[in-house]
Amino acid sequence: MKFHFKGIKHMKRSTSKDSSDNTPLKPVPKKIGLPYDERLLIVGPIISGLLAALAIPDLIGAEDVFDYAKALLIALSATAIAYGINRLAIERGALHTAIGTPLAGVVSVGSILIVGFGLYAATFGGLVKDATDILRYEQFAQETSIHVDNSVKAAQTSAQVFPVLGAVVTDLAAKETCELESGCIGPNNIGGTGPTYRAVSAKRQQAEAISTAVLELEKTRNAAAARLAGLLSELHSVIGNDNLSSGERRHQL
């Protein structure tokens, strides 16, 4: 009977233990994330810093690894400063404004605006620098083309003197020959190499020298105009080449 009683007590204990194991579990409380304002306070400076990292290399004309390292350091510094200023302005400035110090709110808002405007100016300037450079190069090319065209037109106008010089040389050469053969210019109508012949011959030589010099200048002008036209064509080709970086484009121009 004792053994049977102990068995009954053991069954009761196991029954109570099993019933305690079947109790429902309490749900685990959900983790509460960062509030929306704190997320925005973190994400905002990070996005601004990434944009600054993309824009600053163009602003400083980065060409090697050291330049890009400087640009990255500047972007990280801007991110840290923007986060620190914004956090202090929101946490401390809002608190002091709420307890009756309105100047703290003014300083906080002003600090946020100054930091934001500085990041905006650097980011916007760097992101649009390539486009503005191309517009400036195109304007320079257009002004240079107009200047070259005006110079060429002026030289072409001066080239109208060639027929006049040719006519003068031809006329003096004919008179020189006439004076040599029959003295048609001199007072005595006697040919030969007299004073009149020598005077006409000197004028003819001067006219020929001037004509030769002007002709050489015309050849030089034509060569220079052709060279300028080629350079202008290369200028437009470099400006329109999208495969070049800003530094390479500036160097080739």
SULMOZI-V666547 format. One line per field, one symbol per residue. phi: phi as a letter, one per 20 degrees, with the letter a starting at -180 (. if undefined). Layout:
phi->???
This chain:
phi->.ffffffffffffffffffffeffeffffffeeffffffffefgffffffffffefgffemfccfffffffffffffffffffffffffffeffffffeocffffffffffffffffffffffffffdfffffffffffffffffffffffffffffffffggfffffffffffffffffecmfdffeldfpeeffffffffffffffffffffffffffffffffffffffffgffffeefeefffffffff
